[in-house]
Amino acid sequence: MRTRPAHRAPPHAPGQNAGVTAERTAQPQGPPPPGPPHAPPPGLPHAQPPGPPHAQPSGPRQSFGPQQLTGEPQQLTGEPQQPSGDPQQPSGDPQQWSPQPAAPRTAARGRRLLGPVAALAATAAAVAYVGSVDPNEPGHYPACPLLRTTGLFCPGCGGLRCVHALVHGDLPAALGANAMAVVGFVIAAFVWILWLRRAWRGGPTGFTVRSSYAWAFGGLLAVFTVVRNLPFGDFLHP
């Protein structure tokens, strides 16, 4: 019994299978089935469509509030700004926005300066008189009542001699006549300068002295008076 050999396919020419495969591959595929697109797996970025990337706007992103989305008008705060080319013209009476003259301000400053200027003029006149009339010569000025009645020197004894020496530029003689008077003149000059400065700037012209300063100055004046009347305090005699 003979067996028939199995049917064998004829051999193909070289490249014939490759052409069939390429033809099958080139056939267009059918449209994708309808339905929602497949979401990318979690953790992977969304696929971008082919083509050049979209340009991202520079600067911070603008967030839209509920009023902008619904179309409701927003209230703007602040006053509208005038364009730089068109200056804003004041409204109303021209006398209200016209610049104020400097005459009233100068007059007010002059009234404030009247006090310190008058005090300086009076002091200068008195100092000039004492400088021209020597208190060392008797008969020009009255004697101290305390010295005449008790023979003790008061804190002001020798003050006129001190002023006369200062006018003529003799500081050692001024300190020998009355050292506390020299200290008092320095304090008075400082207070006058402060008074003039406040009057010029329009500030309060009153002065408030602390009680501690007043007690300290009073104690120093008392010690000076006592020491100059003691036997060993002859260097403080006028």
Residue pairs with C-beta under 8 A, 6 or more apart in sequence:
40 46
40 47
67 73
67 74
68 74
82 88
90 96
90 97
108 202
109 199
109 200
109 202
112 199
112 200
112 202
112 205
113 196
113 199
113 200
115 195
115 199
115 205
116 192
116 195
116 196
116 199
119 192
119 195
120 192
127 163
127 167
128 167
130 160
130 163
130 164
130 167
131 163
131 164
131 167
131 168
133 140
133 141
134 140
134 164
135 141
135 160
135 161
135 164
136 161
136 164
141 160
144 153
144 154
144 156
144 157
146 152
146 153
146 154
146 157
147 153
147 154
147 157
152 229
153 225
153 228
153 229
153 237
153 238
154 225
155 180
155 221
155 224
155 225
156 178
156 181
157 178
157 238
158 177
158 178
158 181
158 237
158 238
159 177
159 178
159 181
161 173
161 174
161 177
161 178
161 238
162 174
162 175
162 177
162 178
162 181
162 182
163 174
163 181
165 171
165 173
165 174
165 177
166 174
166 182
166 185
171 182
174 181
174 182
175 182
176 235
177 238
178 238
179 224
179 236
180 220
180 221
180 224
191 207
194 207
195 205
195 207
198 204
198 205
199 205
224 236
227 233
227 236
228 236
228 237
